[in-house]
Amino acid sequence: MIDGSCQTFVSDCQVRAAAELISHAWDPVVLSALRLEPTRRRELLTRIAGASDKVLTEALRRLRARGLVLKGGGQAGAVYRLSPLGESFANGPLAQLAQWAADNQDELAARATS
């Protein structure tokens, strides 16, 4: 448990370290898509509407480098899946953040247009 002593702008703050995991716009989307099941890259690209091939490639590289996503061989090409660390993040704080956004979507949308 963190002790609450994280001061604003401290570089080793736990909140900052966690926020870094979702600092790129497509990373949390890829993690959420992989929560469903291990998936081939091409299927991920189809599942994640609006992401370009380049954006998906970069997101997968970052997530693999952080240890959140694993790449394994499959009969029809590489399959990506969440690592145990990625599962704990995607099913824990990331899922809670998504629920918070869903619970507050009306207010968030209203403020975005004002």
C-alpha positions, 0 to 999 in steps of 0.5 A: 500500500502506498503511504500517501507521501507522494508529493506533486511532481516527484519523479518517482511517484507511484501515480506518475508511474501508473499514469505513464502506462496509459500516457499514449492514447492507444495503449489503454485501448489495446490493453482493453481489446486484449482483455477479451482474448489473445488476438492476432495483430490483424484482428486487433487492427480490425477490432480497434476502429480508427487505429492505423497499422503504425499506431498499433505496431507502436502501441504493441512495442511499448506494451511489450517493452513494459511487460504488459503484453506478450507475443507468442507464435501461432499457427496463423501468425503471432498472437498477442495476449496480456501478461500476468502484469498486464492482466492485473492492470487491465482488469484492475485500475484500467477497468475501474478508470473505464467504469468511472468514465462510463459513470461520468460520461454525460458530465465529461461530454458537457465539459468538453463542449463548453 
